[in-house]
Amino acid sequence: MIKRYRILVVSTPIGTLGSGEGGGVELTLVSMVAGLLIRGHELTILAKKGSSLPVDCQAATLKTFDGENQCSWQHGTRTELIQIPDNGLLPKFWGWVLQEQEKFDLILNLSYDWLPFWITPYVSTPIFHLVSMGSVSESMDRVINNVACWDQRRLAFHTRTQACDFALLQAPIIVGSGFDIDTYHFSLSPENHFGWVGRITPEKGLEDAAIVASRLGVKLKVWGLKENTSYANKVENSVPPGIINWEGFLPGTKLQKVLSSCQCLLNTPKWNEAFGNVTVEAMACGVPVLAYNRGGPGELVKSGINGWLVPPDDIMALTEVAYRIKDINRLRTRQWAKDNFSRSAFALRLETWFTAGLK
Ligand code: UDP
C-alpha cells in the first residue's frame, strides 16, 4: 500500500511561476506537482505573488508571498557572500515553513539557496532538496556538502554529471526530470531554421549556436527571456544581420507548439548544466539536439539516436554534425524522450526518494 504524503513544495525565490525568471525550476515544479497529484499526494506550494499554475496542478494549494527576489548564484563570483534581502521572498517562504511545518510529512525545497540547506538539520519536518544547479559558489558547495555529510538521503540531483560537482559520501540519488510528452507538437517536416531555447545569458553560450547557424546560412530562432540584454546585443552583432530571429519568451504551452518547426536544437551551454529541460523538450517534439558533451545534455543526447554530441566548445564539430541532422529519425527521438522522461516516471522516482529518506 503506497503512503500518501502531505508535501510542502517551496518554489524558487526568483520570480513568479510562469515568468521564466526561475528558469527550468518552473517546469520542474509543474511536472512534479501534476505527477505527484495523480499519484494521490496532497500538495501545497509556496511561490511569489502573481504566480499561476496550469490546470493539471489546480488540485494543489498555492500560497503566495510578496517580496524581493534572491540574486542568482550563477551570476556572482565563486566567493560571493551569502546575501538575503530583509524583505526577501526567501525568508518569507522559510518563516512560513517553520511556523506550519507540522501540517506536512515533508518539505521539498527547489531553491538553490543557502538558507534552506543550512536549516535542514535543525527542522523537525524532513526537508528534501532537489538541487537545481551544479557548483557555482564556494559557500553553496559547503552548505550542500554539509547536508550530504549529515544525511545524503535528503538530496537528489537531476543528472550524474551535476552530482559529480559535490563531495558526496554515497552514490547520488538521480531523479532526472519529467515532461508531459503528449502535449508537445510533433512534425516530420520542419521548416528551414534551427532553434535555440534558454535564458539569454552568458552561461548558456548562445554565441556558439549563432556562429554555427551563420556558417550554414540558416536562420536561428531564439526563444527565451533576455536576462542580459547587452550580452544579447553582442551575440546579435557577432553574426550577419538576419541570422538571429528573437522569438521572445513563450509560455510553456506555446513553446510546445512551435519547437517542432526546427530542423534541430542547438544546445551550447558553457557551464555544467544540471539537466537541460530544453533538450528533452525539443526531443519531445521530435527535434534532434546538437549539443556539447558537457553537463546534463552530455547524458541526455545519444549520438545517432536523438541528436549528436560533440566535444565542449568545438564549434567546428558542431557545424559538421549540423550537416547530419537528417540521419536522426524524428519519431525515434520523440520516443526516446517518452521512454526516459515521462512525467509519471518522474513522479515515481520522486516518491521512491521520499519514501527512502523518511525511513
Ligand atoms: N522556456 C519557456 N519559454 C521560452 C524559453 C524557455 O518556457 O520561451 C523554459 C523551458 O521550457 C525550460 C526553461 O525555460 O523549462 C529552461 O530550463 P533549462 O533547464 O533548459 O535551463 P535553466 O534555465 O534551468 O538553466
Boltz pocket constraint, residues with backbone or C-beta under 6 A from the ligand:
constraints:
  - pocket:
      binder: B
      contacts: [[A, 20], [A, 22], [A, 23], [A, 24], [A, 25], [A, 27], [A, 28], [A, 132], [A, 197], [A, 198], [A, 199], [A, 223], [A, 224], [A, 225], [A, 248], [A, 249], [A, 250], [A, 251], [A, 252], [A, 255], [A, 275], [A, 276], [A, 277], [A, 278], [A, 279], [A, 281]]
      max_distance: 6.0
